[in-house]
């Protein structure tokens, strides 16, 4: 299916795909509460990216393309869980997002209190470094919606920080 040089070489594609593991995990963790679901979403996304490599038209867009596949897979898993009966669903664990030992635990805990749509935006913007235009493409949202939700998410996080500070003071 490859047409002389249009596609990234398979080996380079696979290498770049593997280098996205950390970003993929952080994005999946911002959406899915269970570790096993995160792993399933990541594995399914890698498989889909490998199978649909020919659909990628611009090598520079690979990272956003893979994360868009991942976000869609995460939402598919969530939709599937909503259809399960309540007795089949495990309770949501408190620690949804494992962080490196040197991470700011208070900030991580505050992020976890935010609704998923805001948490995901903050992770994509501030942890993964995406611009608003790129986030809009990944999430299939208008840029204005991304901007307003990001502003709202920062305001919610700031309010939590003030409350936390007042509670300790």
C-alpha positions in Angstrom: 0.0 0.0 0.0 3.0 2.3 0.4 3.5 4.8 -2.4 7.2 5.7 -2.8 8.2 7.9 0.2 4.7 9.2 1.0 4.5 7.3 4.2 7.0 7.3 7.1 9.1 4.2 7.0 7.5 1.4 9.1 10.5 1.1 11.4 10.6 4.9 12.1 6.8 4.9 12.6 7.0 2.1 15.1 9.9 3.8 16.9 8.0 7.1 17.1 4.9 5.3 18.2 6.8 3.6 21.1 8.2 7.0 22.2 4.6 8.2 22.8 4.1 5.7 25.6 4.4 8.3 28.5 2.1 10.8 26.8 -0.4 8.1 26.0 -0.5 6.9 29.6 -1.0 10.4 31.0 -3.9 11.1 28.6 -5.5 7.7 29.3 -5.1 8.2 33.0 -6.8 11.6 32.8 -9.9 9.8 31.3 -10.0 6.2 32.6 -10.1 5.4 36.4 -8.9 1.7 36.1 -5.3 0.7 35.2 -6.5 -2.2 33.2 -8.7 0.0 31.0 -5.8 2.4 30.4 -3.7 -0.4 29.3 -6.4 -1.7 27.0 -7.0 1.7 25.5 -3.3 2.2 24.9 -2.8 -1.2 23.3 -5.9 -0.8 21.1 -4.6 2.6 20.0 -1.2 1.3 19.1 -2.7 -1.5 17.1 -5.1 0.9 15.3 -2.2 3.3 14.5 -0.2 0.5 13.1 -3.1 -0.8 11.0 -4.1 2.7 9.8 -0.6 4.0 9.2 -1.5 4.8 5.6 -4.1 7.3 6.8 -1.5 9.5 8.4 -0.8 12.2 5.8 1.7 14.4 7.7 4.4 12.9 9.8 4.5 16.0 12.0 0.9 15.4 13.0 1.6 11.8 14.1 1.6 12.6 17.9 -1.8 14.4 17.7 -3.2 11.7 15.4 -2.2 8.9 17.8 -3.6 10.8 20.8 -6.9 11.4 19.0 -7.1 7.6 18.4 -6.4 7.1 22.1 -9.0 9.6 23.3 -11.6 8.0 21.1 -10.7 4.5 22.5 -10.9 5.8 26.1 -14.4 7.2 25.5 -15.4 3.9 23.8 -14.3 2.1 27.0 -16.2 4.5 29.2 -19.4 4.1 27.0 -19.0 0.3 27.3 -18.8 0.6 31.1 -21.9 2.7 31.3 -23.8 -0.1 29.6 -22.7 -2.7 32.2 -24.9 -3.3 35.2 -23.9 -1.5 38.4 -22.9 -4.8 40.1 -20.3 -5.5 37.4 -18.6 -2.1 37.7 -15.8 -1.8 40.1 -15.7 1.3 42.4 -13.6 4.1 41.1 -10.1 4.0 42.7 -9.1 7.2 44.5 -5.6 7.3 43.0 -6.4 7.5 39.3 -3.2 9.1 38.1 0.1 7.6 39.2 2.8 10.3 39.3 6.5 10.3 39.5 7.8 10.4 43.1 8.9 14.0 42.7 5.5 15.2 41.4 3.5 17.8 43.3 1.0 15.5 45.0 -1.3 18.3 46.1 -1.6 19.5 42.6 -2.2 16.0 41.3 -4.9 15.4 43.9 -6.6 18.7 42.9 -6.5 17.7 39.3 -8.2 14.5 40.2 -11.1 16.4 41.7 -11.8 18.2 38.4 -14.4 16.7 36.0 -12.6 14.6 33.3 -13.2 17.0 30.5 -11.3 19.8 32.3 -8.6 17.5 33.6 -7.9 16.2 30.1 -7.6 19.7 28.7 -5.1 20.6 31.5 -3.0 17.5 30.8 -3.0 18.0 27.1 -2.1 21.7 27.5 0.3 21.9 30.4 1.7 18.4 30.7 1.9 17.4 27.0 2.4 21.0 25.7 -0.3 21.1 23.0 -1.5 24.4 21.7 -5.3 25.2 21.8 -5.6 24.5 18.0 -4.0 21.1 18.4 -6.2 20.2 21.4 -9.2 21.2 19.4 -8.1 18.8 16.6 -7.4 15.9 19.1 -10.8 16.3 20.9 -12.8 17.3 17.8 -14.0 20.5 19.5 -14.1 24.1 18.3 -11.1 26.2 19.4 -13.4 28.6 21.3 -14.8 25.7 23.4 -11.3 24.5 24.2 -10.3 28.0 25.3 -13.3 28.5 27.5 -13.0 25.1 29.1 -9.3 25.6 29.7 -10.0 29.0 31.3 -12.8 27.4 33.4 -10.4 24.5 34.4 -7.7 26.9 35.5 -10.2 28.9 37.5 -11.5 25.8 39.2 -7.9 24.7 40.0 -7.1 28.1 41.4 -10.1 28.1 43.6 -9.2 24.6 44.9 -5.7 25.9 45.7 -7.0 28.9 47.6 -9.3 26.7 49.6 -6.5 24.3 50.3 -4.2 27.2 51.4 -7.0 28.6 53.7 -7.6 25.2 55.2 -4.0 24.8 56.2 -3.5 28.4 57.3 
